[in-house]
Structures are given as C-alpha cells and as structure tokens.
Amino acid sequence: MRRHNQIILCSLGALIVFCVFVGLFKSIQLARLPFDEMSLPPAEADEFLEIPQRPGVGRLVITGPKIDPLIFSIDLERTGLVPIDWRQLQLVDPNAVITINATIDERGHIHFTQADVDMAGHPEAGIFIQNAIRTWTYKPYKSGRIQFWFNLPSKGRKLVIDTQGIRRREAIPERVPIYHGRLHLIEGLAGSEIHVN
C-alpha cells in the first residue's frame, strides 16, 4: 500500500515538473519573438490586421463627376397649375369615361385639340378635365405623345397614363438617367387607382 502511494506521488510530481518545464519553454520562446509577432489582444487585432481584398476589385477605379438623374414630372414651381378635384369630378358625372391624346412640347407645355378628346356622352366631365390638364406644364426633359384615360366607374384603375410616346429630348445626353415622377395633378384619387405605363 505504501509502495502504491509512492508511485502515485512520483507520477504526480513528474507530471507537475513536466508542465512547469513546458510553460517555461513556451515563455522563453515568446520572449525571444519581436514585439510585432506576439499575439494581439482581440480589441487591438482589428486595428493591425490587414483584410485581404476581394477578388476582382483590386484594379477597379471609378472616376468622373457624379451624374444626378433627372425627374420628368409636372413642374410644381410653375404658376397657374390647376389640379383635378376627383370628388368634384365624380359629382359632375360619376359614369364618365374620357380619353385625351395630348402632346408635350420641348418646353414642357401640353397641347391637344377638341379632336384629341373622346368624351362621348360626358361633355361636362370632359370639359372639367380638359380645363385642368391644359394648365399642366412638365419639366422639359422629354417630349412627345401622352394619353390620359379616365374611367370613373371602374372598380380598379380609374386613371391610366400612357407615356410610351414620349422620348428624351436630344439636348439631354444619353448618360444622364431620366425617371418619371408625378405626371398628374389629381386630388382625392388613391395611388393604387392610377397606372402609368
């Protein structure tokens, strides 16, 4: 029994001596390293570690001035613009279906004649809409044909604006993007009831 205890104590002592020896050996190795090669604390690691570049972006250089897009819309800074009051229009004729084929000139003014208006059976509503649309002026970025189709009794789209006939003006460079903004002045009509194509 005593011999057995001596073997256990000797084994335990040898293990402790071995651990101390390994610890001293590692600390001597770290002491010989230059300061820069020692491991960094986690808080400082982000400051010194260089993150490698992603593949394909090493030689990418973007130069040139920033190009702001243009917004083609009704020019709200113009005076004399008359909005269409949708509630008033419904009181005038709730069953009106009106189509106006108009032209936007290079200065942004809208033009159409009586022949460009289809208001069969709904003259009051047609005149009400025409009087408002004639006052609308657009920003002079695009010109061409535009169509307004009003369908008051519809349960879905009550206004469809067809912009397929308008084009960017030649004076505006192709590199400048032009987006559509607000193309109508109508109060009291939900955005979900208006479709622009």
Buried (B, 14 or more C-beta within 10 A) or exposed (E): EEEEEEEEEEEEEEEEEEEEEEEEEEEEEEEEEEEEEEEEEEEEEEEEEEEEEEEEEEEEEEEEEEEEEBEBBBEEEBEEBEBBBBEEBBEBBEEBBBBBBBBBEEEBBBEBEEEBBEBEEBEEBBBBBBEBBBBBBBBBBBBBBBBBBBBBEEEEEBBBBBBEBBEBBEEEEEEEEBEBEBBBBBEEBEEEBBBEE
